[in-house]
Structures are given as C-alpha cells and as structure tokens.
Amino acid sequence: MNILFLLIPLSLLLLALAIWAFFWAVKHDQFEDLDGPAYSILFDEDEKKPASAEKPDENHTKTTATDDAASKDRQQPPQ
C-alpha cells in the first residue's frame, strides 16, 4: 500500500511531462506536414547537378601520370 504514495505522484509527473511534450510539439510545428516525409522516399536525390552548379574541391590535388597509370592497373582484374 505504501508504494502507491510513490507511484501516484510519479504517474502524475509523467502525465504532466507527456502533456508538455505534446504542446511543445504543436507549438514548434512538428505536426504540420505529416504526408511529406512519407512521399519523400519515392523521389530520387541522387541526380547530378549541372556542371556549372558544382564547385571544384579546393583541396583537390592534381594527379600525375604515374597516379593515373597506377589507378588503371587497380581497375583491371588480374588475369
């Protein structure tokens, strides 16, 4: 019976926390677009951007002829 003195206030505290979380979510527009995320998985995001929109990598170093030859060797399967 003594455990009820702990469980009742604890349950009321959890209820108050749940109500606060619900009102916080409504206030911060968490329920505005419920269908958008479900449909977003159907759209491809892997499409390449036009070349003019791509920015070159500033830290990219130029490859040398030996680097190109080594990369070609790695791409071919062993015979």
C-alpha atoms as an extended CHARMM CRD file, in Angstrom:
* protein
*
        79  EXT
         1         1  MET       CA              0.0000000000        0.0000000000        0.0000000000  PROA      1               0.0000000000
         2         2  ASN       CA              2.9030000000        2.3490000000        0.7170000000  PROA      2               0.0000000000
         3         3  ILE       CA              4.1340000000        2.0180000000       -2.8640000000  PROA      3               0.0000000000
         4         4  LEU       CA              1.0500000000        3.9300000000       -4.0290000000  PROA      4               0.0000000000
         5         5  PHE       CA              2.4370000000        7.0400000000       -2.3150000000  PROA      5               0.0000000000
         6         6  LEU       CA              5.3620000000        6.8300000000       -4.7580000000  PROA      6               0.0000000000
         7         7  LEU       CA              3.5880000000        5.5840000000       -7.8860000000  PROA      7               0.0000000000
         8         8  ILE       CA              0.6960000000        8.0700000000       -7.9540000000  PROA      8               0.0000000000
         9         9  PRO       CA              2.9010000000       11.2090000000       -7.8790000000  PROA      9               0.0000000000
        10        10  LEU       CA              5.3080000000        9.5710000000      -10.3400000000  PROA      10              0.0000000000
        11        11  SER       CA              2.4810000000        8.8020000000      -12.7630000000  PROA      11              0.0000000000
        12        12  LEU       CA              1.1380000000       12.3440000000      -12.4390000000  PROA      12              0.0000000000
        13        13  LEU       CA              4.6290000000       13.6850000000      -13.1580000000  PROA      13              0.0000000000
        14        14  LEU       CA              4.9220000000       11.5020000000      -16.2660000000  PROA      14              0.0000000000
        15        15  LEU       CA              1.4610000000       12.6020000000      -17.3940000000  PROA      15              0.0000000000
        16        16  ALA       CA              2.4430000000       16.2500000000      -16.9990000000  PROA      16              0.0000000000
        17        17  LEU       CA              5.6560000000       15.5960000000      -18.9580000000  PROA      17              0.0000000000
        18        18  ALA       CA              3.7040000000       13.9430000000      -21.7910000000  PROA      18              0.0000000000
        19        19  ILE       CA              1.2180000000       16.8340000000      -21.9540000000  PROA      19              0.0000000000
        20        20  TRP       CA              4.0790000000       19.3560000000      -22.0030000000  PROA      20              0.0000000000
        21        21  ALA       CA              5.8450000000       17.4090000000      -24.8040000000  PROA      21              0.0000000000
        22        22  PHE       CA              2.6370000000       17.3450000000      -26.8670000000  PROA      22              0.0000000000
        23        23  PHE       CA              2.0570000000       21.0910000000      -26.5610000000  PROA      23              0.0000000000
        24        24  TRP       CA              5.7400000000       21.7800000000      -27.3000000000  PROA      24              0.0000000000
        25        25  ALA       CA              5.4980000000       19.6970000000      -30.4940000000  PROA      25              0.0000000000
        26        26  VAL       CA              2.3410000000       21.5060000000      -31.5990000000  PROA      26              0.0000000000
        27        27  LYS       CA              3.8980000000       24.9020000000      -30.8990000000  PROA      27              0.0000000000
        28        28  HSD       CA              7.0320000000       24.0420000000      -32.8990000000  PROA      28              0.0000000000
        29        29  ASP       CA              5.0330000000       22.8050000000      -35.9470000000  PROA      29              0.0000000000
        30        30  GLN       CA              6.0130000000       19.1520000000      -35.6610000000  PROA      30              0.0000000000
        31        31  PHE       CA              2.6010000000       18.0610000000      -36.9750000000  PROA      31              0.0000000000
        32        32  GLU       CA              2.3550000000       20.4410000000      -39.9500000000  PROA      32              0.0000000000
        33        33  ASP       CA              3.4450000000       18.1160000000      -42.7800000000  PROA      33              0.0000000000
        34        34  LEU       CA              2.5500000000       14.5300000000      -41.9790000000  PROA      34              0.0000000000
        35        35  ASP       CA              2.4690000000       13.2690000000      -45.5820000000  PROA      35              0.0000000000
        36        36  GLY       CA              5.6390000000       14.8830000000      -46.9490000000  PROA      36              0.0000000000
        37        37  PRO       CA              8.1950000000       12.5670000000      -45.3090000000  PROA      37              0.0000000000
        38        38  ALA       CA              6.2120000000        9.5150000000      -46.4120000000  PROA      38              0.0000000000
        39        39  TYR       CA              6.3630000000       10.5940000000      -50.0590000000  PROA      39              0.0000000000
        40        40  SER       CA              9.9340000000       11.8990000000      -49.9530000000  PROA      40              0.0000000000
        41        41  ILE       CA             11.3200000000        8.3580000000      -50.0660000000  PROA      41              0.0000000000
        42        42  LEU       CA              9.8430000000        7.9720000000      -53.5580000000  PROA      42              0.0000000000
        43        43  PHE       CA             11.9080000000       10.8170000000      -55.0440000000  PROA      43              0.0000000000
        44        44  ASP       CA             15.4880000000       10.3760000000      -56.2460000000  PROA      44              0.0000000000
        45        45  GLU       CA             18.0180000000       12.6400000000      -54.6130000000  PROA      45              0.0000000000
        46        46  ASP       CA             20.9250000000       11.0720000000      -56.4750000000  PROA      46              0.0000000000
        47        47  GLU       CA             20.5040000000       13.2360000000      -59.5590000000  PROA      47              0.0000000000
        48        48  LYS       CA             23.6560000000       15.0920000000      -60.5020000000  PROA      48              0.0000000000
        49        49  LYS       CA             23.6240000000       18.8430000000      -60.5110000000  PROA      49              0.0000000000
        50        50  PRO       CA             24.6330000000       20.7250000000      -63.6590000000  PROA      50              0.0000000000
        51        51  ALA       CA             28.3840000000       21.2100000000      -64.0780000000  PROA      51              0.0000000000
        52        52  SER       CA             28.0420000000       24.9690000000      -63.6190000000  PROA      52              0.0000000000
        53        53  ALA       CA             26.4830000000       24.4520000000      -60.1780000000  PROA      53              0.0000000000
        54        54  GLU       CA             29.2470000000       22.1550000000      -58.9330000000  PROA      54              0.0000000000
        55        55  LYS       CA             32.0750000000       23.8130000000      -57.0910000000  PROA      55              0.0000000000
        56        56  PRO       CA             35.5600000000       22.3860000000      -57.5220000000  PROA      56              0.0000000000
        57        57  ASP       CA             37.2160000000       20.9680000000      -54.4480000000  PROA      57              0.0000000000
        58        58  GLU       CA             39.7620000000       23.4860000000      -53.1950000000  PROA      58              0.0000000000
        59        59  ASN       CA             41.8930000000       20.8240000000      -51.5230000000  PROA      59              0.0000000000
        60        60  HSD       CA             41.9750000000       18.6090000000      -54.6060000000  PROA      60              0.0000000000
        61        61  THR       CA             45.4850000000       17.9410000000      -55.8420000000  PROA      61              0.0000000000
        62        62  LYS       CA             46.3350000000       17.2640000000      -59.4500000000  PROA      62              0.0000000000
        63        63  THR       CA             47.0740000000       13.6860000000      -60.3670000000  PROA      63              0.0000000000
        64        64  THR       CA             50.2940000000       12.8630000000      -62.1150000000  PROA      64              0.0000000000
        65        65  ALA       CA             50.8140000000       10.4350000000      -64.9550000000  PROA      65              0.0000000000
        66        66  THR       CA             52.1150000000        7.7990000000      -62.5540000000  PROA      66              0.0000000000
        67        67  ASP       CA             48.9970000000        8.1620000000      -60.4160000000  PROA      67              0.0000000000
        68        68  ASP       CA             46.8130000000        7.6780000000      -63.4980000000  PROA      68              0.0000000000
        69        69  ALA       CA             48.7360000000        4.5600000000      -64.5450000000  PROA      69              0.0000000000
        70        70  ALA       CA             48.5210000000        3.1040000000      -61.0490000000  PROA      70              0.0000000000
        71        71  SER       CA             44.7880000000        3.6900000000      -60.9040000000  PROA      71              0.0000000000
        72        72  LYS       CA             44.2980000000        1.9840000000      -64.2850000000  PROA      72              0.0000000000
        73        73  ASP       CA             46.2170000000       -1.0390000000      -63.0030000000  PROA      73              0.0000000000
        74        74  ARG       CA             43.9450000000       -1.2680000000      -59.9760000000  PROA      74              0.0000000000
        75        75  GLN       CA             40.7910000000       -1.0820000000      -62.1020000000  PROA      75              0.0000000000
        76        76  GLN       CA             41.6810000000       -4.0370000000      -64.3300000000  PROA      76              0.0000000000
        77        77  PRO       CA             41.0390000000       -7.5020000000      -62.8960000000  PROA      77              0.0000000000
        78        78  PRO       CA             44.0750000000       -9.8060000000      -62.6260000000  PROA      78              0.0000000000
        79        79  GLN       CA             44.4990000000      -12.2670000000      -65.4630000000  PROA      79              0.0000000000
